[in-house]
Amino acid sequence: MTRVLIYLLLAGLPGIAVPASSQELSPKKEYAAMLVILTNALLERQAADSAGNNTGGIWCAHCKVWHTRAAEAVYPFAITADITGDARYAQAAKRAADWLFRQQQADGSWKETPEEWTGTTTDQLLMLLLAYEKLSPQLTTAQQIQWRSSMEKAAAYLNRVMTPEFASINYVATTTATLAKAGLVLHQHAYTQKARQLARRTVAKMDEDGFLNGEGGRSHGNKMGVDLGYDMEMSLWGLGLYARLTADTLVDGYVKRALKNHLYFIYPDGSLDASWGIRSNKWTGYGSATSDGCQVLFSLYADEDPRYANASLRNLQFLRSNITAGLIGYGPQHAELFNTPPCIYPTFAKAKNLALAYTLETRDTRPLAAIPADSSSWIKHFTTLDVIEIRTQQFMATITAYRYKDPAGAKGKYMYRPDGGAISHLWAAGHGFITASSPTVYSRPEPMSFPEAPGVLPLTPRIEYTDSAGYFTNLYEFDSRLSFHEIAKEQYAVNVSGELKDKNGLTGGVGYQLNYLFTDSALQKTITVTWHDAWPVVHVIEPIIQYAGMRFEQKDDHTILIHAGKKQWALRILSGKARWITGREAARYWTPYPALKAWPLELEIQPEGEAISGSVTYCLQVLNTPADK
């Protein structure tokens, strides 16, 4: 009982229990504390013994469905039982497994209810295999036979169907771990062999910077396209766990190299920057809504680099701040934007991640080591992506010119991510999000995963115009030209040029240049448009994330003061014939992913006489500089 009380008390803590002056971190304790929070939420929603055929299922009040994948909580329940010594969690794990067995299809797969996709069988099977090792001593002989029969059917299905031609690459990567584990638990060498084949094919799709392709649409059966969220929260840990189970040093080496670059995308506040990837329509700020989490990846390689434990706990702290109504929401402002509880998907997905992270973490404490985002002045260009990360004393930003183009074009779901040199994530010290990105057009390609949000406008800062030919923006420019240089100590310039395009990638007759200047306390933008075949009024949109209590004070046509508690900025027009327009269509500036709302600020650039170009320069200046948080 003492263990139970200790961990329930830990689970009630509002944040990571690491004093600012501490030289050590306690990942295992923090993983356990957060895991108890999440498993308690899932336990509350599990059908009791009297619920008939749904006994053991976990009800999603948001979707009003019994998500088959929710039974992956079988492993988090089993680990929570170990942590607390409370038999209720072991019983919950057994009930979840029994319910999942009843949902299994004749071919051994599970559908991702309420949809028809069966690739998620790999996620369910891996959790069963891991839970079986924990629970088998408590199972009767008949129960053990039932478990093993179900797991054998599912493993045989994956062994038969899983390839990069069948599924997006994160499923293939996860299956390397699943079949490697199935080979050990079920004593089937064929599964181990298939795991090795899939792992080699998967790492062959990594580019030279370690980013994994294979999340996009198909071209002659081949998938390309990188998504940072699915890389960190699914694919890399799947490959890493496979490598550990099979001692595959080649695959292990690929993952280690990749992780060193992926580490740069953990921001100072712990947010995970999946703002620019091709599946960024599910970006929540802490990661992606339906992927597992980065803690298991960092735990796998915590002995390799002391920075990984800090990055993991930093992200965990950010994740913890996204809990609403006992469940993990879709982003920092979920409770303000939705009057219904969140879908349980993020909660059970992050729970399984934390259960694995807890199991894999080998030390009680680890030294505190700064992550790249803690350094106050650097710029890094990821050449295979054309994505830039910049850190100054007061800001961190992602600028994306990622060139992926989906074979399906505008009919696909991967071409509404931010692009064209947009800042897709802007963080300010002592505050958090200043701007963020969201899909250029919000749609519901997977109705289960995307809430209804009719009429919302993108949060991404952008250049745009509409005329008789349609809507054109830099966000649809997937062939922009990007360059950068350090112009002085701790001052960085980034230059982007391209054409304003429509959703089909067609030009409308207006070119643009975006010039950024980052200094310690300011971000300056110069936007130049060139009218060469069309002469519309061009709009520059700056949606500023609007947290509770923030105020926007317009001093005059050229200056807006932004007040956020002790933090204050001035947004000033420095040159150009333009004025600030504030709050136009403000009610439409919110998005489910990440769950944020914004206050729109707008400039107009008008063609004048025979001029072929027009420009405006404006600057976001920090007026006070409290210590980073």
C-alpha positions in Angstrom: 0.0 0.0 0.0 2.9 2.4 0.7 4.0 2.1 -3.0 0.5 2.9 -4.1 0.3 6.1 -2.0 3.8 7.3 -3.1 3.0 7.0 -6.7 -0.5 8.4 -6.5 1.0 11.4 -4.8 3.6 11.7 -7.5 0.9 11.5 -10.1 -0.7 14.6 -8.7 2.3 16.8 -9.1 1.7 19.6 -11.6 5.1 19.4 -13.3 8.4 17.6 -13.5 9.9 17.5 -10.0 13.4 18.8 -10.9 14.6 21.9 -9.1 16.2 24.5 -11.2 19.5 24.0 -9.4 19.4 20.3 -9.5 22.3 18.6 -11.3 20.4 15.3 -11.8 17.1 14.2 -13.3 14.9 11.3 -12.3 13.3 10.0 -15.5 12.1 6.7 -14.1 10.2 8.4 -11.3 8.6 11.0 -13.7 7.6 8.4 -16.2 5.9 6.4 -13.5 4.1 9.4 -12.1 2.7 10.4 -15.5 1.9 6.9 -16.4 -0.3 6.5 -13.2 -2.2 9.6 -14.2 -2.9 8.3 -17.7 -3.8 4.7 -16.7 -6.1 6.0 -14.0 -8.0 8.0 -16.7 -8.2 4.9 -18.9 -9.3 2.7 -15.9 -12.1 5.1 -15.2 -13.4 4.6 -18.7 -13.0 0.8 -18.9 -16.2 -1.1 -19.0 -16.8 -3.1 -15.9 -17.6 -6.9 -15.7 -21.3 -6.2 -16.0 -21.0 -4.4 -19.4 -21.7 -7.6 -21.5 -19.8 -8.0 -24.7 -17.9 -4.8 -24.1 -16.4 -5.8 -20.8 -12.8 -4.7 -20.8 -13.2 -2.2 -23.6 -12.4 1.5 -23.0 -15.1 3.9 -24.0 -14.3 7.1 -25.9 -17.0 9.7 -25.0 -15.7 12.1 -27.7 -16.0 9.7 -30.6 -18.8 7.6 -29.0 -17.0 4.4 -29.9 -15.0 1.5 -28.5 -11.6 2.2 -30.1 -9.9 -1.2 -30.8 -6.5 0.4 -30.3 -7.4 1.5 -26.8 -6.8 -2.0 -25.7 -3.1 -1.3 -26.2 -3.5 0.0 -22.6 -3.0 -3.7 -21.7 0.7 -3.0 -21.3 0.5 0.4 -19.5 -2.0 -1.3 -17.1 0.5 -4.2 -16.5 3.4 -1.8 -15.8 1.3 0.4 -13.5 0.5 -2.8 -11.5 4.2 -3.3 -11.1 4.8 0.3 -10.1 2.0 0.5 -7.5 1.5 -3.0 -6.4 -2.2 -2.5 -6.9 -4.0 -5.6 -8.3 -6.7 -3.5 -10.0 -4.4 -2.6 -12.8 -3.4 -6.2 -13.5 -7.1 -7.0 -13.6 -7.7 -4.1 -16.0 -4.9 -5.4 -18.3 -6.5 -8.9 -18.4 -9.9 -7.4 -19.1 -8.5 -5.3 -21.9 -6.8 -8.3 -23.5 -9.9 -10.4 -23.3 -11.9 -7.7 -25.0 -9.3 -7.4 -27.7 -9.3 -11.1 -28.3 -13.1 -10.9 -29.0 -12.4 -8.1 -31.7 -9.9 -10.1 -33.6 -10.7 -10.8 -37.3 -10.5 -14.2 -38.8 -7.2 -13.4 -40.6 -5.6 -12.5 -37.3 -5.8 -8.7 -37.8 -7.6 -6.0 -35.8 -9.5 -3.2 -37.5 -8.8 0.4 -36.3 -12.4 0.9 -35.2 -14.4 2.7 -36.3 -12.3 2.5 -39.5 -11.2 -0.4 -41.6 -7.4 -0.1 -41.5 -5.6 -3.1 -40.1 -2.0 -1.9 -40.1 -2.4 -1.0 -36.4 -2.4 -4.7 -35.7 1.3 -4.2 -35.1 0.7 -1.8 -32.2 -1.8 -4.0 -30.6 0.3 -7.2 -30.9 3.4 -5.5 -29.5 1.5 -4.4 -26.4 0.1 -7.9 -26.0 3.5 -9.5 -26.3 5.1 -7.2 -23.7 2.1 -7.5 -21.3 2.2 -11.3 -21.7 5.7 -11.5 -20.3 4.5 -9.6 -17.2 1.2 -11.3 -16.7 1.7 -14.9 -17.8 2.5 -16.1 -14.2 -0.9 -14.8 -13.2 -2.7 -16.5 -16.1 -4.4 -19.9 -16.0 -3.2 -22.5 -18.5 -6.4 -21.9 -20.6 -5.7 -18.1 -20.5 -2.1 -18.6 -21.6 -3.3 -20.7 -24.5 -5.8 -18.0 -25.5 -3.2 -15.3 -25.3 -0.7 -17.3 -27.3 -3.2 -18.3 -30.0 -4.3 -14.7 -30.5 -0.8 -13.4 -30.7 0.2 -16.1 -33.1 -2.6 -15.3 -35.4 -1.7 -11.6 -35.4 2.0 -12.3 -35.9 1.2 -14.5 -38.8 -0.9 -11.8 -40.4 1.9 -9.2 -40.0 4.5 -11.6 -41.3 2.3 -12.1 -44.4 1.2 -8.6 -45.2 3.6 -6.0 -43.7 5.8 -4.2 -46.2 6.5 -0.6 -47.3 4.1 -1.3 -50.1 1.3 -2.1 -47.7 1.7 0.6 -45.1 3.3 4.0 -44.3 6.8 3.6 -43.0 6.0 4.1 -39.3 3.9 0.9 -39.3 6.8 -1.0 -41.0 9.3 0.4 -38.4 7.0 -0.6 -35.5 6.6 -4.1 -37.0 10.3 -4.7 -36.9 10.1 -4.5 -33.1 6.8 -6.4 -33.0 8.0 -9.4 -35.1 11.4 -9.4 -33.3 9.5 -9.7 -30.0 7.1 -12.3 -31.5 10.0 -14.4 -32.6 11.3 -14.5 -29.0 8.0 -15.0 -27.2 6.5 -17.4 -29.7 9.7 -19.1 -30.6 9.3 -18.5 -34.4 12.5 -17.7 -36.1 10.6 -16.8 -39.3 9.3 -13.7 -37.5 12.8 -12.7 -36.6 13.9 -13.0 -40.2 11.0 -10.9 -41.4 11.8 -8.3 -38.8 15.4 -8.1 -40.1 14.2 -7.7 -43.7 11.8 -4.9 -42.8 14.4 -3.1 -40.7 16.9 -3.1 -43.5 14.3 -1.9 -46.0 13.3 0.9 -43.6 16.7 2.3 -42.8 17.3 2.3 -46.6 14.7 5.0 -46.8 16.6 7.4 -44.5 18.2 10.4 -46.1 21.8 11.4 -45.4 20.7 13.6 -42.4 18.9 10.6 -40.8 15.3 11.7 -41.7 13.1 8.7 -42.6 11.0 8.9 -45.8 7.8 6.9 -46.4 4.9 8.8 -44.8 3.4 10.3 -48.0 1.4 9.2 -51.0 2.4 6.5 -53.4 4.4 6.9 -56.6 4.8 3.6 -58.5 4.1 1.9 -55.2 6.9 3.9 -53.4 6.2 6.2 -50.5 8.4 9.2 -49.7 8.0 12.2 -47.4 9.3 12.9 -43.9 7.3 13.7 -40.8 9.3 14.6 -37.7 6.5 13.7 -35.3 6.1 10.1 -36.6 9.9 9.8 -36.9 10.4 10.5 -33.2 7.3 9.1 -31.7 7.0 5.9 -33.8 9.5 4.9 -36.3 12.9 5.5 -34.7 12.0 3.8 -31.4 10.5 0.9 -33.3 13.8 0.4 -35.1 15.8 1.0 -31.9 13.8 -1.6 -30.0 14.2 -4.1 -32.8 17.9 -3.5 -32.9 18.2 -4.1 -29.1 16.1 -7.3 -29.3 18.2 -8.7 -32.2 21.6 -7.1 -31.6 21.4 -5.6 -35.1 24.3 -3.1 -34.9 23.8 -1.8 -38.4 20.2 -0.7 -37.8 21.2 0.6 -34.3 23.8 2.8 -35.9 21.3 4.3 -38.3 19.0 5.2 -35.4 21.8 6.7 -33.3 22.9 8.9 -36.1 19.3 10.0 -36.8 18.6 10.9 -33.2 21.4 13.4 -33.0 19.7 15.5 -35.6 16.2 14.9 -34.4 17.2 16.3 -30.9 17.4 19.8 -32.4 13.6 19.8 -32.8 12.9 19.7 -29.0 12.3 23.3 -28.1 13.3 25.0 -24.8 9.8 24.5 -23.4 9.8 20.8 -24.4 7.5 21.2 -27.3 8.3 18.8 -30.2 8.5 20.7 -33.5 6.5 18.6 -35.9 5.1 21.8 -37.4 6.6 21.3 -40.9 6.3 17.6 -41.6 4.0 16.1 -44.1 1.6 14.8 -41.4 1.7 18.1 -39.4 -2.1 18.2 -39.7 -1.9 16.2 -36.5 0.7 18.3 -34.7 -0.3 19.1 -31.2 2.7 20.9 -29.9 3.8 18.0 -27.7 4.0 15.6 -30.7 1.4 14.1 -32.9 -2.1 13.2 -31.7 -2.1 9.5 -32.7 1.5 8.6 -32.4 3.1 7.2 -29.3 5.6 9.7 -27.9 9.4 10.4 -27.8 10.1 9.2 -24.3 10.6 5.6 -25.3 13.1 6.6 -28.0 15.1 8.8 -25.6 15.1 6.0 -23.0 16.4 3.5 -25.4 19.5 5.7 -26.0 19.8 7.5 -22.7 23.1 5.8 -22.1 24.5 7.2 -25.3 24.1 10.9 -24.6 23.2 12.6 -21.4 21.1 15.2 -23.2 18.5 12.6 -24.1 17.1 12.3 -20.6 16.7 16.1 -20.3 15.0 16.3 -23.7 12.6 13.5 -22.7 11.6 15.1 -19.5 11.3 18.5 -21.0 8.8 17.1 -23.5 7.0 15.2 -20.7 6.6 18.5 -18.8 5.0 20.1 -21.9 2.8 17.0 -22.4 1.6 17.2 -18.8 0.5 20.8 -19.3 -1.9 19.5 -22.1 -4.1 17.4 -19.8 -7.7 18.5 -19.7 -10.6 16.8 -18.1 -8.2 14.0 -17.0 -7.2 13.2 -20.6 -4.5 14.5 -23.0 -5.9 17.2 -25.3 -5.0 18.2 -28.8 -2.8 21.2 -27.7 -2.3 23.9 -25.1 -5.7 25.5 -25.4 -7.9 22.4 -25.8 -10.1 23.2 -22.8 -10.9 26.7 -24.2 -11.7 25.5 -27.7 -13.8 22.4 -27.1 -16.8 21.8 -24.9 -16.4 18.0 -25.1 -13.8 15.7 -23.6 -10.8 14.8 -25.8 -10.6 11.6 -27.7 -8.8 9.0 -25.7 -6.3 8.3 -28.5 -3.5 10.7 -27.2 -3.9 9.3 -23.7 -3.5 5.6 -24.4 -0.8 6.2 -27.1 1.3 8.3 -24.7 0.6 5.8 -21.9 2.1 2.9 -23.9 5.1 5.1 -24.7 5.6 5.9 -21.0 5.2 2.3 -20.0 8.0 1.4 -22.4 10.2 4.3 -21.4 9.8 3.3 -17.7 10.8 -0.3 -18.5 13.8 0.7 -20.6 15.1 3.3 -18.3 18.0 1.6 -16.4 18.9 4.3 -13.8 17.1 6.0 -11.0 18.8 9.4 -11.7 20.7 10.9 -14.6 22.9 14.0 -14.9 21.3 17.2 -16.1 22.7 18.1 -19.5 21.7 21.0 -21.7 19.9 20.2 -25.0 20.7 22.2 -28.2 17.7 24.5 -27.7 19.3 25.7 -24.4 22.2 27.3 -26.2 21.4 30.9 -26.9 22.8 31.5 -30.4 22.9 29.2 -33.4 21.5 28.4 -36.8 21.2 25.0 -38.3 20.2 24.1 -41.9 18.9 20.6 -42.6 19.9 20.4 -46.2 17.9 17.3 -47.1 14.7 19.1 -46.0 15.5 22.8 -46.6 14.3 23.4 -43.0 16.1 25.9 -40.8 16.2 26.0 -37.0 17.3 29.3 -35.4 18.0 30.1 -31.7 18.7 33.5 -30.2 18.5 34.7 -26.6 14.8 35.5 -26.9 13.5 33.4 -29.7 13.6 30.0 -31.3 12.1 29.5 -34.8 11.6 26.9 -37.5 11.5 28.2 -41.1 10.3 25.6 -43.6 10.9 25.3 -47.3 10.5 21.5 -47.3 10.3 20.4 -50.9 8.2 17.2 -50.7 5.5 17.1 -53.4 2.8 14.4 -53.1 1.9 12.4 -56.3 -1.8 13.1 -55.5 -1.2 16.8 -55.5 -4.1 18.9 -54.1 -6.2 15.7 -53.9 -3.9 14.3 -51.3 -3.7 15.2 -47.6 0.0 16.0 -47.4 0.1 19.3 -49.5 -1.7 21.5 -47.0 1.3 21.7 -44.6 3.0 25.1 -44.2 5.8 25.8 -46.7 7.3 28.6 -48.9 9.7 29.9 -46.2 7.0 30.3 -43.6 7.9 30.4 -39.9 6.0 27.3 -38.7 6.9 27.5 -35.0 8.0 30.7 -33.1 8.8 30.5 -29.4 9.6 33.3 -27.1 11.6 33.0 -23.9 9.4 33.3 -20.8 6.2 32.9 -22.8 5.9 30.0 -25.2 4.2 30.0 -28.6 4.2 33.4 -30.4 3.1 31.9 -33.7 2.4 28.4 -34.8 1.3 26.6 -38.0 -1.8 24.7 -38.9 -3.1 23.2 -42.2 -3.5 25.8 -45.0 -7.0 24.2 -45.5 -8.4 22.2 -42.7 -9.9 18.9 -43.8 -10.9 15.6 -42.2 -9.0 12.9 -44.2 -9.5 10.5 -41.2 -12.9 11.5 -39.7 -12.1 9.6 -36.5 -9.0 11.6 -35.8 -10.0 15.1 -37.0 -12.8 17.0 -35.2 -15.2 19.1 -37.1 -14.0 22.7 -37.4 -15.8 24.4 -40.3 -14.4 27.7 -41.6 -11.2 27.8 -39.5 -8.3 29.8 -41.0 -4.6 28.8 -40.8 -2.5 30.0 -37.9 0.6 30.0 -40.1 2.1 33.5 -40.8 1.8 34.0 -44.6 1.6 36.1 -47.7 -1.6 35.8 -49.7 -4.1 37.3 -52.2 -7.4 36.3 -53.8 -8.5 37.4 -57.3 -10.7 36.0 -60.0 -8.2 33.2 -60.6 -8.5 32.0 -57.0 -6.5 32.0 -53.8 -2.7 32.3 -53.9 -0.2 32.1 -51.0 3.5 31.3 -50.3 2.2 28.4 -48.2 1.6 26.5 -51.5 5.1 27.3 -52.8 7.0 24.0 -52.6 9.9 25.1 -54.8 11.0 28.2 -53.0 14.7 29.1 -52.9 16.3 29.5 -49.4 19.6 30.9 -48.3 21.0 32.0 -44.9 24.1 33.6 -43.3 25.4 35.0 -40.1 25.7 38.8 -40.7 27.3 39.6 -37.3 27.8 37.9 -34.0 24.5 36.4 -32.9 22.6 37.9 -35.9 21.2 35.7 -38.6 19.6 36.4 -41.9 17.4 34.0 -43.8 16.2 34.8 -47.3 13.4 33.0 -49.2 12.0 33.7 -52.6 9.3 32.1 -54.8 5.9 32.6 -56.3 2.5 32.9 -54.7 0.7 29.8 -55.9 -2.7 28.1 -55.7 -3.4 24.7 -54.2 -2.6 23.0 -57.5 0.9 24.6 -57.5 0.0 27.0 -60.3 1.4 30.6 -60.3 -0.9 33.5 -60.4 1.5 36.2 -61.5 3.0 37.5 -58.2 6.4 36.7 -56.9 7.7 37.2 -53.4 10.8 37.6 -51.3 10.9 36.9 -47.5 13.9 38.3 -45.6 14.3 37.5 -42.0 16.7 39.0 -39.5 17.1 37.5 -36.1 18.9 39.3 -33.3 19.0 38.6 -29.6 15.8 40.5 -28.8 14.1 41.1 -32.2 12.7 39.4 -35.3 12.6 41.6 -38.4 10.8 40.7 -41.6 11.0 42.3 -44.9 8.4 41.2 -47.5 8.7 42.2 -51.1 6.2 41.3 -53.7 6.7 41.6 -57.5 3.7 42.1 -59.8 4.7 40.6 -63.1 1.4 39.2 -64.5 -1.2 40.1 -62.0 -1.7 43.3 -59.9 -3.8 42.3 -56.8 -3.7 43.8 -53.3 -1.4 41.4 -51.3 -2.1 40.7 -47.7 0.5 39.7 -45.1 -1.1 37.8 -42.2 0.5 37.5 -38.7 -1.7 35.5 -36.4 -0.3 35.8 -32.8 -1.2 33.0 -30.5 -3.7 34.5 -28.0 -3.4 33.0 -24.5 -5.8 34.0 -21.7 -5.1 37.5 -20.4 -3.1 38.7 -23.4 -3.9 42.2 -24.7 -3.2 43.8 -28.1 -2.9 47.5 -27.8 -2.8 49.5 -31.1 -0.8 52.7 -30.5 -1.2 53.9 -34.0 -1.3 52.6 -37.6 2.3 51.5 -37.3 2.7 50.1 -33.8 1.0 47.4 -31.8 2.0 46.5 -28.2 1.4 42.9 -27.2 1.0 42.4 -23.4 1.3 38.9 -21.9 1.6 39.1 -18.2 5.2 40.3 -17.4 6.2 39.8 -21.0 5.7 42.6 -23.6 6.6 43.1 -27.3 6.2 45.9 -29.8 5.3 45.0 -33.4 6.3 48.0 -35.5 6.2 48.8 -39.2 9.6 50.2 -40.0 9.1 51.0 -43.7 6.6 50.7 -46.5 3.2 52.1 -47.2 1.2 49.8 -45.0 -0.8 50.0 -41.8 -1.9 47.4 -39.2 -5.4 45.9 -39.5 -6.3 44.0 -36.4 -8.8 41.3 -35.6 -10.3 40.8 -39.0 -12.2 37.5 -38.9 -10.7 36.8 -35.5 -13.3 34.2 -34.6 -12.0 31.9 -37.4 -8.4 31.9 -36.2 -8.3 28.7 -34.2 -7.5 25.1 -35.0 -8.0 21.7 -33.5 -4.3 20.8 -34.2 -2.5 22.2 -32.4 -5.4 23.3 -30.2 -4.6 27.0 -30.3 -6.3 30.3 -31.1 -4.8 33.5 -32.5 -5.4 37.2 -32.9 -4.8 38.1 -36.5 -2.7 41.1 -37.5 -2.7 42.1 -41.1 -0.8 44.3 -43.6 -1.8 45.3 -47.1 0.7 45.9 -50.0 -1.0 47.7 -52.8 0.3 48.1 -56.4 0.9 51.8 -57.2 1.1 53.3 -60.7 3.8 51.7 -62.8 5.7 50.2 -59.8 6.5 46.5 -60.4 7.2 45.8 -56.7 6.3 46.8 -53.2 7.6 46.0 -49.8 7.1 46.4 -46.1 9.5 45.9 -43.2 8.3 45.3 -39.7 9.9 44.1 -36.4 8.8 42.1 -33.4 10.8 43.6 -30.5 11.1 42.4 -26.9 10.4 45.2 -24.5 11.4 43.3 -21.4 13.5 40.2 -21.0 12.6 38.0 -18.0 14.6 34.9 -17.5 13.8 31.9 -19.7 11.2 29.5 -18.4 
